[in-house]
Amino acid sequence: MKTIFSALVFAILAIPAVADIPDFVRAQLFYSKFTSPSTGPYIETYLSVSGSSINWVKDADGKYRGKVEVTMMFKDQEKVVAFDKLELSGPIINDTSERNINFIDQQRFALPNGNYTFEIKIKDLNSDAPPFSASQPIEMNFPENEISLSGIQLVESFTKATQPNILTKSGYDIIPYIYNYLPQNVQQLTFYCEIYNSDKVLGENEKYLLNYFIESYETKQVMEKFVSFKRETANPVTVLFANYDIAELPSGNYNLVVEVRNRENVILTSNKLFFQRSNPGIELNFSDFARLTVENSFVAKMNNIDTLMEYINYLYPISTEMESKFVKFQIKENEQPDLNVMRSFFLNFWVERNEADPEQSWLNYLSTVQLVNEQFGSPGKKGKQGYETDRGYVFLKYGPPNTITDRPFDTGSSGLSITPGGSDEAELGSVPYEIWHYYSIENLRDRKFVFANTNLALFDYKLIHSNMPGEIQNENWQAELHYRYKLDGTMPESDRYKGRSGDYYNNPR
């Protein structure tokens, strides 16, 4: 199957300056899944390639040009069912200082229901560096006789369509917003999704409710100012095209949630999209975090400030950004922390997560913290308790992984692992590393975390890359594992991407 259309636009963004010769291509890819009553399921891919991360070549006319080759492939086991290779050329610029331009490409692939492996490679055509590559599983599932929702597509801008093209949906040309990060200057959150088969399930012209809102990612508490609903009539396809003014939405991690409910207010199906908001201009209302009285609660017996402070420190991996700021500004920075404020905050924290039985939620979490402290604590004067380490943080926040690839060392392509000695240069395989794989985290599948023990003496594995939204993302993470050791500490470009780490990452065992 072939791509139906291709669209390329350019976005000028405030991207920090980088070296004149970029080390690797930086890119972000998002996708949304849809279906059509006439042609069946399809997937839209939204790709952004950072112009500052590629090489721009000066032509005879004195102008600079940059271009990348993008290969996208969908496989059903080993069979290729959809494929496209295209070349994206940037605009002509007068100077490399003007290269802070993102190449934004949208494509559409027909893809029947089923399970696939999606692979993408992005090659800077003006560089000898290896291509950026990634893969992940994708499930297409749009039942013919059940109500279902499309993916939720964030929208940069939209206009009335004059002629149908790849950007057109429901009479509008929609430019996608390709990031899950909404900085302070973004004041509107606009989104698009579709609801299918409500007529088949509920009956023609039957009424139902679309409920959509923003919730805290960590606590799942609904943000009261960002709740909306629409009454709809059953149809083969219903469109939800809506927006929120997020000027007053505080910094933090959130889910945008869409629900389909019947007359009895029963949820028939739902979907959610994770995003991050940075809005430092919004002042904190600290009274919301310590509003409860602790009398007759399980917290009333917590009278030791040091113990309670330790308990509050335990909460960091599962705290919202606002809760962390409350702890920093109202508790830790006080020379004499107020015990009542600390207890009220602690009680409020667990009531937010389990109003029916906050004590049991705390005891369950405490048991996990104790396990983490045993498993991941590092020894020595500079050692950390397990909950303070990156592995402990991930374990507490997301739970135990389904698989762990543990590599105390990983030999290079030569099959040798040599300890640096008297020579100017000696080949190393890798530092010790682990790759944690989760089959799913909430509604996100195939999430991975890469930890590296760069300081063997401390035995402290640092998180260097993850494909989980909201965590550190470093496309060049393999360069931190595999390198050629030199006395000056440099890592030659040609030595990157050796070892088997890429195989372990793409094919977890």
N, C-alpha and C positions, 0 to 999 in steps of 0.2 A: 504494500500500500504506500501511496505517496502523499506527501503533504499537500493539502488542498490549496493553501495560499501561504504567502510569507509577507510579513510586514516588518519594517525596520524604522525606528525613530531614534532620535538622539536626545539625551537629557544632559544638561549642564548642571553639575553638582559641585558642592564645596568639598573637594577631595584633598586631603593633605598632600603636600609635595612629596615625591619619592625620588629615588636615585635616577640618574639619567638613563641607566640601563636596568630595566626592571628584572627582578629575579624570576618572576612567574606571573602567569595570567591570573587575575582575580576576577571571579564571576559569581553571580548568584542566579539560581534557577528556582522558579516556583511553577506550580501547575494547578489547574482546576479541571475537574471532570464534569462532563455534561452528557446529555443524550438528546436525540431528536426523534420525534414520532415517525419521521419519514426515512431517516438514514441510520439511526441507531447511535450507540455510544461513541463519544470522541473525547479526546483530551487536548487541552490547550496548554502549551508551554510558554513561559514568560522568562526570558533570559536577559540578564544585564551583565555586560562585560565592561570592566573599568578601563577607560582609555588611558589612564595614568599608569596602568600595569603592563602595557604593551609597548613595543618599539615603533617609533615613527621615523620613516626613512625620507631623506631629502631627495627630491627629484631634480631633474635638470633645470626646471623652472624656478628652483629655490623654495618650493613649497614642500610641506611635510604630509605624508600619507601613512595611515596605519590600517592594517587589515588582519582579520583572524578567520580561521577555517573552523566551522562548527559541524560536528558529526553527531547525530542523534539516532538511537536505535532502540527498538522495542523487541524483546525476544520472548517467545513462548518456549521455555526450556532452551534448546539450542537453535530453534527455528526463528529466523528473523521475520517478523510480521509487519513491521513498519520501520522505515529508514529514510533518512535524508541527510545530505551533506551540502552545506552552503558556505559561501564566502561573504563575510560582513566587512565592508569597507567604510572607514570613518570619513568624515568631511575633510576637505583640504584645509590645512591650517598654516599659518605663516611662521609659527615658532612653537617649539615643544612645550613652552610654558602654557600653551592653549589646549593641552591635551586632556584637561580635566573634563572630559566628555564621556558619558556612558553610552555604549551601544546597547540599545534595548530592542530585542527581537521577539516577535510572537509567532508561534506556529500552531497548526492544528492537525491532529492525526486521528483518522478513524480507527477505533480500537474496540472490537467486540468484548462482551463480558468475559472475564477470565483473569488469570494471574500472569504478570509479565515482569521481566527484568528490564529496567530502563538504563541505558548507558549513554553517556555524553562525553565527548572529547572536544577541547577547545585548544587550537594550535595558533600561536602567534606566527604568522607567515613571514615576519621580518626577523625571526630569531631561531637559533638552533636549539633552544631549550626544549625539553620534553613537553608534550601537551598537558594541560590540566585535564584530569579525567575523574569521573565519578560514576557510581551506579547505585541503584536502589530498586527494591521490588515495588510494584504498583498493582493494585487490585481494581478492576473495573467491575462494578456490580450494580446494575440498574434493572431490577426485576420488572417484568412486563405487567404483573398484576398486583404490585404493592406500591404504596406511596414511597417516594424516595426524593432526596434532595441532591442537587448538584453541589459541586464545590462552591465555597464562598470566595468570590473574586473581589479583591480590593481595587478601587478605581482611582486613577490619577485625575482623569478628566473625561468628559463625554460631550458629544455634539449630535445633533440630529443627522442621521445617515442620509446621504443623497444618492449613493450607489453602493449596493452590498459589497463587502470585502471581508478580509480576515478579522477586522476589528468590529464588525457589525453583529449586534445581538439586540433583538426586540426593537428594531428601528433606530438604534443609536450606534454610533462609532465610539467604542469604549477603549480608552488608553489605560492599560492596567498599571496599578501601583505595585512594583515588583519587590517590595521589601516588607518585612514584618516589624519594622522599626519606624515609629512615628515621632519625629523630633518636635521641638517646641514650635517651630514655624509652621507646622502642619496643623491647621485649625479644624479641618473637616475630615471625618472618616466616612467615606462613601463606599458602598459595596453592592454587589449584584449576585443573585443566585436564582435558581429555578426549582420549582416544585412539580413533580411528575405524577400522573395517574390518580389524582384525587377523584376524578370522575368515575374511574373503574372501581375504586374501593368504597367511596361514600355515596356514589350515585350522582347522575347529572344534576346540576344546579343546586346540589346540597351545600349548605353553608359550613365553613370551618374557620379556624383561627390560625393566623400566623403570629407567633410570639417571638420577638427578637430583643436582645439585650446584651450588655457588657457585664461580665463577671470577673472577679478576681481570679487569676490563674491558680494561686496557692490555696485560697480558702473556699473558692466557688461561691462566695457571697456576691449576690447581685448588686450592682451599682444602681441605686435607686433613681438617680437622675438620668439613667440611660436604659430605660425600659420602654418598649413600644409594642403595639400590636396592630394587626389589620384583619378585618373580616373579609374572607374571600369566598367566591363561588367555585365549586368543583369544576375543573377543566383538565384536558390532557396535559397542558403546560401552564403554570402560573408563574409570573415573574415577580420577584421582590427586588426592587431597586430603591435603596434607602440611604440615608446618611445621618450622622450625628455630629453636632457641634461639640468638639472635644477640647475646646479652649480651657475648660475647667476640669478636665480629667487629669488627676495627679499622675506623677511618674509611677511606673510599676509594670507588672506583667499581667496581661488580661486575656480572656477569651471573648471573641464575638460569637454569640450563640444564636442559632435560628431553630425554632421548634414549630412543628405542625401539630395542632391539637384539634380533636373533634368536638362535637357539641357538649359532650360530658367532661370536657377539659382534660381528656386523657392524651398524653403525648403519643403520637403515632410514629414520628421519626424526628430526628434532630441532627444538626451538624454544628461544628464549632471551628473557629480559626484563632490560633494564638497570635498575639502581637504584643510589642513592647511600646510603652509610651515614656518619653522624656519630656517633662514639663516642670523644670526647676522654679519657674516663676510662681507656682501655686504654693501658698503658705500652708503648712501643716496645721491641722486642727487636732492638737495633741489630746484634747479632752475625750476624743472618741476611743482612745486606746486604754484609758484607765478610768472608765466610767462606772464600773461595777463595785459594789461593796462586797467584801469577802466574808462577812459573818455567815456562819453556818455552811461554809463551802469547804472543800478539801484544802484550799490554799490557806485557810485561817491558821492552820498549825505550822505554817512555814515562817518561823521567827528568826532564823539565822540568816543574816544578810549575805554572808559569803556563800552559803549553800544556795540561796535563792539566786544570787548572781550567776553561779555556775549553771543552774537550771536554765536561766534566761539565755546564757551563752549557747546552751544546747539547741536552742530554737532557731538559730541563725539559718541553717539550711532550708527550713520550711517557712521562713518568715517572708512577708511581703516587704517591698522596698520601704513602704511607709512605716511598718512595724520596726524595721531595722533602724530607721532614722529616729524613731521615738526612743529606742534603747540607747542610741548614741547620744542624743541631745538632752534627754530627760533623766537618764539613769547613769550612764557611764561617765559623763562629763561633770557630774555633780560630785563635789568633794565628800559630801555626806549624803549618799543616796537615801531617799525616803522609802522606808520599808513598806508603808501602806501603798505608795504609788507602784512599787515593784510587784506587790501581791495583786493589786487590782489589775495591772497589765497582764500578769501571768494568767489570772483567771479569765480575763477578757479574751486572751489569745485562744484558750481552749474552748470557751463557749462559742466563739466564732466558728470553730471547726466541728463541734459536736455539742449542740445545745442540750441534748437529752442526757448525755453522760460525759461531761468534759473530763472528769477524773480518770475514767477508764481510757480515754484517748491519750491522756498524758502518761499513764502507766505503760500503755502499749509502746508509746514512743520512747520512754525512758529505757525500756527493755532493749529496744533496738540500739539506742545510744550506747548502752553498756556492751552490747555485742560488737559494735563498731570500734569502741575504744580498745577492746581485746584484739580485734583483727588488724587494725590499721594504725595503731599508735607507733610512733617512731622513738627510738631510745636516745639517750644522751642528754647533755645540758640544753642543747638546742632542739630537743625532741618535742613532739606534739602529741596531744591526746588524739585518739582516732577521729573524733568528730571535727577536729580542727584541720584534718588533712583533706585533700581534694577527693580521694577515694571515699573517705567517710562522708563528705558532703554529698556526693552523688548517691551513695547508698541510702542515706537518710532522706534525701529529696525524692528519689525515684524508686527506691526499693532495691532488692537484690537483682542483679542481671541474670538473664537466662543462660548466657555462656560467658566465660572469661578465657581469653587467649593470653597465657602468661609466658613471656619470653625473657628469661633471665639474661640471655644474650641472643643475638641473631646474626649469624655469619654473613659476610658480604658475598658478592657474586663469585669471589675467588674460593669461597669455602673456608677461608682462614679468619681467625680472630686473634690478633696479635696485640699484646700490651705495649703501649708506647715506651720506647727505651731510649737508647742513645742516638738513634738515627734522627735525621731532620724530619722524616716523614714516615709514618707507619700506618698500615691499613687497619681500620677497626670495622667490626660488623655493625653493632649498634649498642646503645645504652640499654639497660633492662627496661622493658615496657610491658604494659598490659592493654588489651582491647576488650572493653566490656560491650556486650551486645544485648539489647532488649528487643524482644519480639514486638512489643508495643508499649507505648507510654501514653495513657489516655487514648486519644483517637489517632495518634501518630505511630506509624509502624517503622520497624527496622531502625531503631535509634542506637547510636554507637558513641563510645567515649574512649579516647586514647590517653593513657597515662604514661609518663616517662620518668624514670629514676635517674636524673642527670647528675645527682650528687650521691654517689654510692655510700659515702660515709654516713649520711643522714637517713638513708633508706626512706626517702620521702618522694612518693610518686606524684608528679604534678600533672594536672589535666592540661594537655596541649592542643586538643582538638575534639570537637563533637559536632554531630549533625543535628543535635537537639536545639531547637530555637531557644534563644536566651542564654546559651552557653558559649564559651570561646570557640570560634571557628577559624581555623588556620589551614588554608589550602596547602601550605608548604610544610605540614607537620612532619613529613618523612625526613626532611632535611635536618630536623632536630634529633632524629634517631640514627641516621646513617650518614657518615661523613669520613673524610680522610683527615686524621689528626695532624696538625702542624704546630710548630712551636709558637708561631705568631697567632694561633687561635682561629685562623681563617678556614673556611670550608669551600674548596673548589666547586664550581657549578657542576662540573662533569660527574661528581661523585654522588649527587643526590639521587634519590629514588632507588637505591639498591636494597638488597635484602628481600625478605618475604612479607614485610609488613603490609604492603598493598594487597597481597593475596589474602592475608589474615583479615584485613579490614573489609574487603569486598565479599569474602566467603567465610563468615564466622564458623568456627567449629565448637 
